[in-house]
Amino acid sequence: MSEVILNDANFEAEVLKCDSPVMVDFWATWCGPCRMLAPVVEELAGEYAGKVKVCKLNVDEAPDTSSKYRITSIPTIIFFKGGQVAGQTVGLQSKSALQEKLNALL
């Protein structure tokens, strides 16, 4: 797996202080659409390696970060650039829709 696994402890260092754009997939093991999105996120992590950091954050294991970003529905993907939120999607997304968002960050 080429995605970075996030938690409350490493979120700031891995996402907010990252020099490259970051895509964070907020998910949970019990979420069906999240499981459907997982292979797409993994593919994107490989395709954008070296250009965009692709991360996954389990909302059940990182309640502080999930609360800070007001995650109420999953899957939610938040795009960061320069430590700031640069975009967000909620719900199951197509690979092409996510590629559009990622390309806009580059």
Disulfide bonds with the S-S distance in Angstrom:
Cys31-Cys34 2.33
